[in-house]
């Protein structure tokens, strides 16, 4: 069953940044808002909407909002 957008956002809001978190794409230190994208080790792509089966997931990684848009769009093309 695919998670709804609201479920994904609720899950992501529970993930907190700490002082060591950097963007998984560009390496810049993250301040304030971040997007958490899930990595599939099968496709080696990041996804935003919880479509990766748990047995294929490498977990969630933090991205700056600009990088998250670029990476997530590339995953769906």
NORMO-V168284 format. One record per helix or strand of 2 or more residues. SS is the DSSP state (2 for helix, 1 for strand). FROM is the first residue (numbers start at 1). LEN is the number of residues. Records with the same first field share a line. If there is no record, write none. Layout:
# NORMO-V168284
SS=FROM-LEN ; FROM-LEN
This chain:
# NORMO-V168284
2=5-9 ; 54-3 ; 65-11
1=35-6 ; 45-3 ; 57-7
